[in-house]
Every structure is written in C-alpha cells, then in structure tokens.
Amino acid sequence: TPCGVAALHHATAPREYMATQLERDKHARYLLHCLREVPQPYAALDTSRLSLAYFCVAGLDVLAHLGKIDAPLRAGIVEWIYSLQVLPPSDGCAGLPADRLGGFRGSGYLGAAHSSGGAPSSSPYDGAHLAMTYTALAVLLTLGDDLSRVDGPRVLAFVSSLQDEAGCFSAYPGGERDMRFLFCAAAVVAMLRGSAVRTESSGCEPFPDPSRTLLGPFSDPSRTLL
C-alpha cells in the first residue's frame, strides 16, 4: 500500500536525509509564494480561493512569520476579500434569498462586478458560502482589519437562514450539512459578536448527539451507525 511504502522508506532512509526540525523559513516562503501566485495545480480550486488564502495566512501566523506579509500585500489581500462580499442590489432586495444579500463568495469566478467593498449577486448561482464567509472574516482579523466594512447584520441573517430544525447548518441553501458548518456558523457569530443565530442550547446542542459514532467521535449523522 502507499502507506506501507512510505513507512518502509521512512524506516530505511539514511538518517542524514530525515528532517530533524520544521523548516519554518522554507514553509513561509512557499506560503508567501502561494499568496502572490496560486500554483497551477490549484486552479481547480478557484471556486474556493478564499480558503487557500486562509490556509496561507493562518499557516504564516502559526509559523510566527505573519510579519513577512508586507504592507502592500496585506492591503491587497484585505481589499480582495472585501471585493468578494455579497451585497444587496441597489434596486431593492425583495424576494431574494439571504445568500444573495450578505456573506462572502469563494472568489469572483461567476463574474460579479469587481468593487472594493463588494458587489451584488450576479445570478442565482452567485451567492455566499458559509465556509467562505468564515475564512474571509478569519483572514481579515488575522491581518488586523477591524471588520468595519463587513455588513454584519446581513452576514448574520445569511448564517441564520442556513440553520435547520436539528440545529445544524448547511454550507449554502440546500447544500451539505455537517459538523464543519456548525463550527463555521459558531465562529462567524463569535467573530461578529452577533445574536441573530440560535446558538443557545436549544438550538445547537441537539445536533451533535445523533452525530456521535459507536467509537465516540462525531461524524456526519447520515453515515453513523447509531
């Protein structure tokens, strides 16, 4: 098996080739490179480019190399993230679902007009995504932004619209739902310190219980054996 081959290689590799410490500087250079230019193999992830930015920025923070993001690059990332904010259209929002009125897209791949503060949804498919909203806020805060340009009430309305009767959250209207998005929702509310989402015990605690597996950890409830 691949794991067996890897284990054999690790066991037989000359000691001088075995890493003895984390190469922080090399990892930092790689993450900085990815922030400036996404490598070609990652082109298929364009719909969730915000998540790539999150892993790069968070990785640099974990490595204690966040300072390597210079002021121009930092400002560029912040402006790019705000350009992905979903805003209500200027001609009114009657009848539009919450995901087309607030939150953040993963990237501009669907052709929404570029604007430094965000842009209205360009089509029924151009809506906010819960995980992308979480990563957007997390990166902004990590880079020192005060979130003053985030439309907090509409973001919270979007998050609230994704909660089901069991207490869990979906990624987008009609999308998959599991513990990942419950975490994202709780994190978004914590970052915005809002109260529009039902985070009290009666709203969220019932969901994890049926998600517990026979061995104890939590999983997708549709795949558990209990």
Rosetta blueprint (number, residue, H / E / L):
1 T L
2 P H
3 C H
4 G H
5 V H
6 A H
7 A H
8 L H
9 H H
10 H H
11 A H
12 T H
13 A L
14 P L
15 R H
16 E H
17 Y H
18 M L
19 A L
20 T L
21 Q L
22 L L
23 E L
24 R H
25 D H
26 K H
27 H H
28 A H
29 R H
30 Y H
31 L H
32 L H
33 H H
34 C H
35 L H
36 R H
37 E L
38 V L
39 P L
40 Q H
41 P H
42 Y H
43 A H
44 A H
45 L H
46 D H
47 T H
48 S H
49 R H
50 L H
51 S H
52 L H
53 A H
54 Y H
55 F H
56 C H
57 V H
58 A H
59 G H
60 L H
61 D H
62 V H
63 L L
64 A L
65 H L
66 L H
67 G H
68 K H
69 I L
70 D L
71 A H
72 P H
73 L H
74 R H
75 A H
76 G H
77 I H
78 V H
79 E H
80 W H
81 I H
82 Y H
83 S H
84 L L
85 Q E
86 V E
87 L E
88 P L
89 P L
90 S L
91 D L
92 G L
93 C L
94 A L
95 G L
96 L L
97 P L
98 A H
99 D H
100 R H
101 L L
102 G L
103 G L
104 F E
105 R L
106 G L
107 S L
108 G L
109 Y L
110 L L
111 G L
112 A L
113 A L
114 H L
115 S L
116 S L
117 G L
118 G L
119 A E
120 P E
121 S L
122 S L
123 S L
124 P L
125 Y L
126 D L
127 G L
128 A L
129 H L
130 L H
131 A H
132 M H
133 T H
134 Y H
135 T H
136 A H
137 L H
138 A H
139 V H
140 L H
141 L H
142 T H
143 L L
144 G L
145 D L
146 D L
147 L L
148 S L
149 R L
150 V L
151 D L
152 G H
153 P H
154 R H
155 V H
156 L H
157 A H
158 F H
159 V H
160 S H
161 S H
162 L L
163 Q E
164 D L
165 E L
166 A L
167 G L
168 C L
169 F E
170 S E
171 A L
172 Y L
173 P L
174 G L
175 G L
176 E L
177 R E
178 D L
179 M H
180 R H
181 F H
182 L H
183 F H
184 C H
185 A H
186 A H
187 A H
188 V H
189 V H
190 A H
191 M H
192 L H
193 R L
194 G L
195 S L
196 A L
197 V L
198 R L
199 T L
200 E L
201 S H
202 S H
203 G H
204 C H
205 E L
206 P L
207 F L
208 P L
209 D H
210 P H
211 S H
212 R E
213 T L
214 L L
215 L L
216 G L
217 P L
218 F E
219 S L
220 D L
221 P H
222 S H
223 R H
224 T L
225 L L
226 L L
